[in-house]
Amino acid sequence: MRITEFARQAGASVDEIRYLERKGFLKSTRLRLKTRQVRQYRDEDLRRVQAIIKHRRQGFTWDAALARAEKEVQNPPLL
């Protein structure tokens, strides 16, 4: 999954995804397509970023949103 599709599915902007990469919260692999490289993301990264963005939209700082998202991904709530 590439960055634009990943951002759309995560409910985030491309800039937010790039910010998460710069901060080290998210890692992508690079795939070479002819003359340029594109980012590739895994499906499991999507759940993590969705949780981070959800907490960020609730008003938490990036670091607090990450901490809450990590707990949520490791121990999903029972439905």
Secondary structure, DSSP 8 states (H G I E B T S, - for coil): --HHHHHHHHT--HHHHHHHHHHTS---EEEEETTEEEEE--HHHHHHHHHHHHHHHTT--HHHHHHHHHHHHHS----
